[in-house]
Amino acid sequence: MVYHHFDRSGPAVEQLERAAQRLKEAAGREQRPWTFWYHRGTARGYLVSPSEPHRELLRDRLDEFLQGPWGQQKHFEETFQPEASA
């Protein structure tokens, strides 16, 4: 998991997408990291790039988390912008 502090370089979703691309390349992974935007108080972003053996378990737990109060009250939002075809 990586913390991303938003700055003024663009909209939050675009910053997370750029950070996800950099993390994907740095980690040498085929899968795009999952990105989350925390809205409560000071906005911040989080990126999760799980190893393959943990991917399914972490995905299940993140989905449960987002279906709970933090996701239902829109404090956390998963962001996604489809990658351009390569």
SEVO-194102 format. One record per atom (N, C-alpha, C, CB): residue number from 1; residue in one letter; atom name; x, y, z. Coordinates in steps of 0.2 Angstrom, whole numbers. Atoms other than C-alpha are relative to their C-alpha. Last residue first. Glycine has a CB too. Example, Ala and Ser with C-alpha at 12.3 -4.5 7.8 and 13.67 -1.06 7.14 Angstrom:
2
+-----+------+------+-------+-------+-------+
! seq ! type ! atom !    c1 !    c2 !    c3 !
+-----+------+------+-------+-------+-------+
!   2 !    s !    N !    -4 !    -6 !    -1 !
!   2 !    s !   CA !    68 !    -5 !    36 !
!   2 !    s !    C !    -4 !     5 !     3 !
!   2 !    s !   CB !     2 !     2 !    -7 !
!   1 !    a !    N !     4 !    -6 !     0 !
!   1 !    a !   CA !    62 !   -22 !    39 !
!   1 !    a !    C !     4 !     6 !     0 !
!   1 !    a !   CB !    -5 !     0 !     6 !
+-----+------+------+-------+-------+-------+
This chain:
86
+-----+------+------+-------+-------+-------+
! seq ! type ! atom !    c1 !    c2 !    c3 !
+-----+------+------+-------+-------+-------+
!  86 !    a !    N !    -7 !     0 !     2 !
!  86 !    a !   CA !    -5 !    -3 !  -128 !
!  86 !    a !    C !     1 !    -4 !    -6 !
!  86 !    a !   CB !     4 !    -2 !     6 !
!  85 !    s !    N !    -3 !     6 !     3 !
!  85 !    s !   CA !   -23 !     1 !  -126 !
!  85 !    s !    C !     7 !     1 !    -2 !
!  85 !    s !   CB !    -5 !    -2 !    -6 !
!  84 !    a !    N !     0 !    -1 !     7 !
!  84 !    a !   CA !   -26 !    16 !  -114 !
!  84 !    a !    C !     3 !    -7 !    -3 !
!  84 !    a !   CB !     4 !     6 !    -3 !
!  83 !    e !    N !    -7 !    -2 !     3 !
!  83 !    e !   CA !   -29 !    11 !   -96 !
!  83 !    e !    C !    -1 !     0 !    -8 !
!  83 !    e !   CB !     5 !    -6 !     2 !
!  82 !    p !    N !    -3 !     5 !     4 !
!  82 !    p !   CA !   -47 !    12 !   -90 !
!  82 !    p !    C !     7 !     2 !    -3 !
!  82 !    p !   CB !    -5 !    -3 !    -5 !
!  81 !    q !    N !     0 !    -2 !     7 !
!  81 !    q !   CA !   -49 !    25 !   -77 !
!  81 !    q !    C !     3 !    -5 !    -4 !
!  81 !    q !   CB !     3 !     7 !    -1 !
!  80 !    f !    N !    -3 !     4 !     5 !
!  80 !    f !   CA !   -53 !    19 !   -59 !
!  80 !    f !    C !    -1 !     3 !    -7 !
!  80 !    f !   CB !    -3 !    -7 !    -1 !
!  79 !    t !    N !     0 !    -3 !     6 !
!  79 !    t !   CA !   -56 !    26 !   -42 !
!  79 !    t !    C !     3 !    -4 !    -6 !
!  79 !    t !   CB !     4 !     7 !     0 !
!  78 !    e !    N !    -5 !     3 !     5 !
!  78 !    e !   CA !   -61 !    17 !   -27 !
!  78 !    e !    C !    -1 !     4 !    -6 !
!  78 !    e !   CB !    -2 !    -8 !    -1 !
!  77 !    e !    N !     3 !     1 !     7 !
!  77 !    e !   CA !   -70 !    29 !   -15 !
!  77 !    e !    C !     5 !    -4 !    -4 !
!  77 !    e !   CB !    -3 !     6 !    -4 !
!  76 !    f !    N !    -5 !     3 !     4 !
!  76 !    f !   CA !   -67 !    31 !     4 !
!  76 !    f !    C !    -4 !    -2 !    -7 !
!  76 !    f !   CB !     3 !    -7 !     3 !
!  75 !    h !    N !    -7 !    -3 !    -3 !
!  75 !    h !   CA !   -77 !    43 !    15 !
!  75 !    h !    C !     5 !    -3 !    -5 !
!  75 !    h !   CB !     1 !    -2 !     7 !
!  74 !    k !    N !    -4 !    -3 !     5 !
!  74 !    k !   CA !   -93 !    39 !     4 !
!  74 !    k !    C !     7 !     4 !     3 !
!  74 !    k !   CB !    -4 !     6 !    -4 !
!  73 !    q !    N !     0 !    -7 !    -2 !
!  73 !    q !   CA !  -104 !    35 !    19 !
!  73 !    q !    C !     4 !     4 !    -5 !
!  73 !    q !   CB !     2 !     2 !     7 !
!  72 !    q !    N !     7 !    -2 !     1 !
!  72 !    q !   CA !  -107 !    18 !    11 !
!  72 !    q !    C !    -1 !     7 !     2 !
!  72 !    q !   CB !    -4 !    -4 !     5 !
!  71 !    g !    N !     2 !    -1 !     7 !
!  71 !    g !   CA !   -88 !    16 !     9 !
!  71 !    g !    C !    -7 !     2 !    -1 !
!  71 !    g !   CB !     0 !    -7 !    -4 !
!  70 !    w !    N !    -4 !    -4 !     4 !
!  70 !    w !   CA !   -83 !    19 !    26 !
!  70 !    w !    C !    -1 !     1 !    -7 !
!  70 !    w !   CB !     8 !    -2 !     1 !
!  69 !    p !    N !     1 !    -8 !    -1 !
!  69 !    p !   CA !   -98 !    12 !    34 !
!  69 !    p !    C !     4 !     4 !    -4 !
!  69 !    p !   CB !     0 !     1 !     7 !
!  68 !    g !    N !     2 !    -1 !    -7 !
!  68 !    g !   CA !   -96 !    -6 !    26 !
!  68 !    g !    C !    -1 !     8 !     0 !
!  68 !    g !   CB !     6 !    -2 !     4 !
!  67 !    q !    N !     7 !     1 !    -1 !
!  67 !    q !   CA !   -97 !   -10 !     7 !
!  67 !    q !    C !    -2 !     1 !     7 !
!  67 !    q !   CB !    -2 !    -8 !    -1 !
!  66 !    l !    N !     4 !    -5 !     4 !
!  66 !    l !   CA !   -80 !    -2 !     4 !
!  66 !    l !    C !    -8 !    -1 !     1 !
!  66 !    l !   CB !     2 !    -1 !    -7 !
!  65 !    f !    N !    -1 !    -6 !    -3 !
!  65 !    f !   CA !   -72 !   -13 !    18 !
!  65 !    f !    C !    -4 !     6 !    -4 !
!  65 !    f !   CB !     7 !     2 !    -1 !
!  64 !    e !    N !     4 !     0 !    -6 !
!  64 !    e !   CA !   -80 !   -29 !    11 !
!  64 !    e !    C !     1 !     7 !     4 !
!  64 !    e !   CB !     3 !    -5 !     5 !
!  63 !    d !    N !     7 !     0 !     1 !
!  63 !    d !   CA !   -73 !   -25 !    -6 !
!  63 !    d !    C !    -5 !     0 !     6 !
!  63 !    d !   CB !    -2 !    -6 !    -5 !
!  62 !    l !    N !     1 !    -7 !     2 !
!  62 !    l !   CA !   -56 !   -21 !     1 !
!  62 !    l !    C !    -7 !     1 !    -2 !
!  62 !    l !   CB !     4 !     2 !    -6 !
!  61 !    r !    N !     0 !    -4 !    -6 !
!  61 !    r !   CA !   -56 !   -38 !    10 !
!  61 !    r !    C !    -2 !     7 !    -2 !
!  61 !    r !   CB !     6 !    -1 !     4 !
!  60 !    d !    N !     6 !     2 !    -4 !
!  60 !    d !   CA !   -61 !   -48 !    -6 !
!  60 !    d !    C !    -1 !     5 !     6 !
!  60 !    d !   CB !     0 !    -7 !     3 !
!  59 !    r !    N !     6 !    -3 !     4 !
!  59 !    r !   CA !   -48 !   -39 !   -16 !
!  59 !    r !    C !    -6 !    -1 !     4 !
!  59 !    r !   CB !     0 !    -3 !    -7 !
!  58 !    l !    N !     0 !    -8 !    -1 !
!  58 !    l !   CA !   -35 !   -42 !    -3 !
!  58 !    l !    C !    -6 !     3 !    -3 !
!  58 !    l !   CB !     7 !     3 !    -2 !
!  57 !    l !    N !     2 !    -1 !    -7 !
!  57 !    l !   CA !   -39 !   -61 !    -3 !
!  57 !    l !    C !    -1 !     8 !     2 !
!  57 !    l !   CB !     5 !    -3 !     5 !
!  56 !    e !    N !     7 !     2 !    -1 !
!  56 !    e !   CA !   -39 !   -62 !   -22 !
!  56 !    e !    C !    -2 !     2 !     7 !
!  56 !    e !   CB !    -1 !    -7 !    -1 !
!  55 !    r !    N !     5 !    -4 !     4 !
!  55 !    r !   CA !   -23 !   -53 !   -24 !
!  55 !    r !    C !    -7 !    -1 !     2 !
!  55 !    r !   CB !     2 !     0 !    -8 !
!  54 !    h !    N !     4 !    -3 !    -5 !
!  54 !    h !   CA !   -12 !   -61 !   -10 !
!  54 !    h !    C !    -6 !     4 !    -4 !
!  54 !    h !   CB !     3 !     5 !     4 !
!  53 !    p !    N !     3 !     4 !    -4 !
!  53 !    p !   CA !    -3 !   -74 !   -21 !
!  53 !    p !    C !    -5 !     3 !     5 !
!  53 !    p !   CB !     5 !    -3 !     5 !
!  52 !    e !    N !     5 !     5 !     3 !
!  52 !    e !   CA !    -2 !   -62 !   -35 !
!  52 !    e !    C !    -3 !    -5 !     5 !
!  52 !    e !   CB !     3 !    -4 !    -6 !
!  51 !    s !    N !    -3 !     5 !     3 !
!  51 !    s !   CA !     7 !   -48 !   -25 !
!  51 !    s !    C !    -5 !    -5 !    -2 !
!  51 !    s !   CB !     6 !    -4 !     4 !
!  50 !    p !    N !    -1 !     6 !    -3 !
!  50 !    p !   CA !    -4 !   -34 !   -21 !
!  50 !    p !    C !     4 !    -5 !    -4 !
!  50 !    p !   CB !    -7 !    -3 !     2 !
!  49 !    s !    N !    -3 !     4 !     5 !
!  49 !    s !   CA !    -2 !   -16 !   -28 !
!  49 !    s !    C !     2 !    -7 !     3 !
!  49 !    s !   CB !     6 !     3 !    -3 !
!  48 !    v !    N !    -1 !     7 !    -3 !
!  48 !    v !   CA !   -13 !    -5 !   -17 !
!  48 !    v !    C !     2 !    -4 !    -6 !
!  48 !    v !   CB !    -6 !    -4 !     3 !
!  47 !    l !    N !    -1 !     4 !     6 !
!  47 !    l !   CA !   -13 !    14 !   -20 !
!  47 !    l !    C !     2 !    -7 !     3 !
!  47 !    l !   CB !     5 !     2 !    -5 !
!  46 !    y !    N !    -3 !     6 !    -2 !
!  46 !    y !   CA !   -20 !    26 !    -7 !
!  46 !    y !    C !     0 !    -4 !    -7 !
!  46 !    y !   CB !    -3 !    -3 !     6 !
!  45 !    g !    N !     1 !     6 !     4 !
!  45 !    g !   CA !   -25 !    44 !   -10 !
!  45 !    g !    C !     4 !    -6 !     3 !
!  45 !    g !   CB !     2 !     2 !    -7 !
!  44 !    r !    N !    -6 !     3 !     1 !
!  44 !    r !   CA !   -28 !    59 !     1 !
!  44 !    r !    C !    -2 !    -6 !    -4 !
!  44 !    r !   CB !     4 !    -2 !     7 !
!  43 !    a !    N !     0 !     5 !     5 !
!  43 !    a !   CA !   -41 !    72 !     4 !
!  43 !    a !    C !     7 !    -3 !    -1 !
!  43 !    a !   CB !    -3 !     3 !    -7 !
!  42 !    t !    N !    -4 !    -1 !     6 !
!  42 !    t !   CA !   -40 !    82 !    20 !
!  42 !    t !    C !     0 !    -6 !    -5 !
!  42 !    t !   CB !     7 !     1 !     3 !
!  41 !    g !    N !    -6 !    -4 !    -3 !
!  41 !    g !   CA !   -55 !    79 !    31 !
!  41 !    g !    C !     4 !     2 !    -6 !
!  41 !    g !   CB !     4 !    -3 !     5 !
!  40 !    r !    N !     1 !    -3 !    -6 !
!  40 !    r !   CA !   -65 !    64 !    24 !
!  40 !    r !    C !     5 !     5 !     3 !
!  40 !    r !   CB !    -2 !    -5 !     5 !
!  39 !    h !    N !     3 !    -6 !     0 !
!  39 !    h !   CA !   -63 !    61 !     6 !
!  39 !    h !    C !    -1 !     4 !     6 !
!  39 !    h !   CB !    -7 !     0 !    -3 !
!  38 !    y !    N !     3 !    -1 !    -7 !
!  38 !    y !   CA !   -51 !    46 !     5 !
!  38 !    y !    C !    -3 !     8 !     0 !
!  38 !    y !   CB !     5 !    -1 !     6 !
!  37 !    w !    N !     0 !    -7 !    -2 !
!  37 !    w !   CA !   -48 !    42 !   -13 !
!  37 !    w !    C !    -4 !     1 !     6 !
!  37 !    w !   CB !    -3 !     4 !    -6 !
!  36 !    f !    N !     5 !    -2 !    -5 !
!  36 !    f !   CA !   -43 !    24 !   -17 !
!  36 !    f !    C !     1 !     7 !     2 !
!  36 !    f !   CB !     0 !    -4 !     6 !
!  35 !    t !    N !    -1 !    -7 !    -3 !
!  35 !    t !   CA !   -33 !    17 !   -31 !
!  35 !    t !    C !    -6 !     2 !     4 !
!  35 !    t !   CB !     1 !     5 !    -6 !
!  34 !    w !    N !     6 !    -2 !    -1 !
!  34 !    w !   CA !   -30 !    -2 !   -36 !
!  34 !    w !    C !     1 !     7 !     4 !
!  34 !    w !   CB !    -4 !    -5 !     5 !
!  33 !    p !    N !     2 !     0 !    -7 !
!  33 !    p !   CA !   -14 !    -5 !   -44 !
!  33 !    p !    C !    -7 !     3 !     1 !
!  33 !    p !   CB !     5 !     5 !     4 !
!  32 !    r !    N !     0 !    -7 !    -3 !
!  32 !    r !   CA !   -14 !    -9 !   -62 !
!  32 !    r !    C !    -1 !     0 !     7 !
!  32 !    r !   CB !    -5 !     4 !    -4 !
!  31 !    q !    N !     6 !    -3 !    -2 !
!  31 !    q !   CA !    -9 !   -27 !   -66 !
!  31 !    q !    C !     0 !     7 !     3 !
!  31 !    q !   CB !    -3 !    -5 !     6 !
!  30 !    e !    N !     4 !    -1 !     5 !
!  30 !    e !   CA !     6 !   -32 !   -76 !
!  30 !    e !    C !    -7 !     3 !     2 !
!  30 !    e !   CB !    -2 !    -7 !    -3 !
!  29 !    r !    N !     6 !     4 !    -1 !
!  29 !    r !   CA !    18 !   -29 !   -62 !
!  29 !    r !    C !    -4 !     1 !    -7 !
!  29 !    r !   CB !    -4 !     2 !     6 !
!  28 !    g !    N !    -1 !     5 !     5 !
!  28 !    g !   CA !    36 !   -23 !   -64 !
!  28 !    g !    C !    -6 !    -4 !     0 !
!  28 !    g !   CB !     6 !    -4 !     1 !
!  27 !    a !    N !     1 !     7 !    -3 !
!  27 !    a !   CA !    35 !   -14 !   -47 !
!  27 !    a !    C !     1 !    -6 !    -5 !
!  27 !    a !   CB !    -7 !    -1 !     3 !
!  26 !    a !    N !    -6 !     1 !    -5 !
!  26 !    a !   CA !    42 !     2 !   -54 !
!  26 !    a !    C !     0 !    -7 !     3 !
!  26 !    a !   CB !    -1 !     5 !     5 !
!  25 !    e !    N !    -6 !     1 !     4 !
!  25 !    e !   CA !    30 !     1 !   -70 !
!  25 !    e !    C !     6 !    -1 !     5 !
!  25 !    e !   CB !     2 !     7 !    -3 !
!  24 !    k !    N !     1 !     6 !     5 !
!  24 !    k !   CA !    14 !    -2 !   -60 !
!  24 !    k !    C !     7 !    -1 !    -3 !
!  24 !    k !   CB !    -5 !     0 !    -5 !
!  23 !    l !    N !    -1 !     6 !    -4 !
!  23 !    l !   CA !    19 !    11 !   -47 !
!  23 !    l !    C !     0 !    -7 !    -4 !
!  23 !    l !   CB !    -5 !     0 !     6 !
!  22 !    r !    N !    -7 !     0 !    -3 !
!  22 !    r !   CA !    22 !    24 !   -60 !
!  22 !    r !    C !     1 !    -6 !     4 !
!  22 !    r !   CB !     2 !     7 !     4 !
!  21 !    q !    N !    -4 !     2 !     5 !
!  21 !    q !   CA !     5 !    20 !   -68 !
!  21 !    q !    C !     8 !    -1 !     2 !
!  21 !    q !   CB !    -1 !     5 !    -6 !
!  20 !    a !    N !     1 !     7 !     1 !
!  20 !    a !   CA !    -4 !    20 !   -52 !
!  20 !    a !    C !     4 !    -2 !    -6 !
!  20 !    a !   CB !    -7 !    -1 !    -2 !
!  19 !    a !    N !    -4 !     4 !    -5 !
!  19 !    a !   CA !     4 !    37 !   -48 !
!  19 !    a !    C !    -1 !    -7 !    -1 !
!  19 !    a !   CB !    -3 !     2 !     7 !
!  18 !    r !    N !    -7 !    -1 !     1 !
!  18 !    r !   CA !    -2 !    44 !   -64 !
!  18 !    r !    C !     4 !    -4 !     5 !
!  18 !    r !   CB !     2 !     8 !     0 !
!  17 !    e !    N !    -1 !     4 !     6 !
!  17 !    e !   CA !   -20 !    37 !   -61 !
!  17 !    e !    C !     8 !     1 !    -2 !
!  17 !    e !   CB !    -4 !     3 !    -6 !
!  16 !    l !    N !     0 !     7 !    -2 !
!  16 !    l !   CA !   -20 !    44 !   -43 !
!  16 !    l !    C !     2 !    -5 !    -6 !
!  16 !    l !   CB !    -6 !    -2 !     3 !
!  15 !    q !    N !    -6 !     1 !    -3 !
!  15 !    q !   CA !   -15 !    61 !   -50 !
!  15 !    q !    C !     0 !    -7 !     3 !
!  15 !    q !   CB !     0 !     5 !     7 !
!  14 !    e !    N !    -5 !     1 !     5 !
!  14 !    e !   CA !   -29 !    60 !   -63 !
!  14 !    e !    C !     7 !    -1 !     4 !
!  14 !    e !   CB !     0 !     7 !    -4 !
!  13 !    v !    N !     1 !     6 !     4 !
!  13 !    v !   CA !   -42 !    56 !   -50 !
!  13 !    v !    C !     6 !    -1 !    -5 !
!  13 !    v !   CB !    -7 !    -1 !    -4 !
!  12 !    a !    N !    -2 !     5 !    -5 !
!  12 !    a !   CA !   -36 !    70 !   -38 !
!  12 !    a !    C !     0 !    -7 !    -4 !
!  12 !    a !   CB !    -5 !    -1 !     6 !
!  11 !    p !    N !     6 !     3 !    -4 !
!  11 !    p !   CA !   -38 !    83 !   -52 !
!  11 !    p !    C !     3 !    -6 !     4 !
!  11 !    p !   CB !    -6 !    -1 !    -4 !
!  10 !    g !    N !     5 !     2 !     4 !
!  10 !    g !   CA !   -21 !    91 !   -57 !
!  10 !    g !    C !    -6 !    -3 !     4 !
!  10 !    g !   CB !     2 !    -5 !    -6 !
!   9 !    s !    N !    -2 !     2 !     7 !
!   9 !    s !   CA !    -4 !    96 !   -52 !
!   9 !    s !    C !    -6 !    -2 !    -4 !
!   9 !    s !   CB !     5 !    -5 !     0 !
!   8 !    r !    N !     4 !    -4 !     4 !
!   8 !    r !   CA !   -11 !   105 !   -36 !
!   8 !    r !    C !     2 !    -1 !    -8 !
!   8 !    r !   CB !     2 !     8 !     1 !
!   7 !    d !    N !    -3 !    -6 !     1 !
!   7 !    d !   CA !    -5 !    92 !   -24 !
!   7 !    d !    C !    -4 !     4 !    -5 !
!   7 !    d !   CB !     7 !     0 !    -2 !
!   6 !    f !    N !     2 !    -4 !     6 !
!   6 !    f !   CA !   -13 !    76 !   -17 !
!   6 !    f !    C !     3 !     7 !     0 !
!   6 !    f !   CB !    -8 !     1 !     0 !
!   5 !    h !    N !     2 !    -6 !    -2 !
!   5 !    h !   CA !    -3 !    66 !    -5 !
!   5 !    h !    C !    -2 !     4 !    -6 !
!   5 !    h !   CB !     6 !     4 !     5 !
!   4 !    h !    N !    -1 !    -5 !     5 !
!   4 !    h !   CA !    -2 !    48 !   -11 !
!   4 !    h !    C !    -3 !     7 !     3 !
!   4 !    h !   CB !    -3 !    -2 !    -7 !
!   3 !    y !    N !     4 !    -6 !    -1 !
!   3 !    y !   CA !     0 !    34 !     2 !
!   3 !    y !    C !     2 !     5 !    -5 !
!   3 !    y !   CB !     2 !     3 !     7 !
!   2 !    v !    N !    -3 !    -6 !     1 !
!   2 !    v !   CA !     6 !    17 !    -5 !
!   2 !    v !    C !    -4 !     6 !     2 !
!   2 !    v !   CB !     4 !     1 !    -7 !
!   1 !    m !    N !     4 !    -6 !     0 !
!   1 !    m !   CA !     0 !     0 !     0 !
!   1 !    m !    C !     4 !     6 !     0 !
!   1 !    m !   CB !    -5 !     0 !     6 !
+-----+------+------+-------+-------+-------+
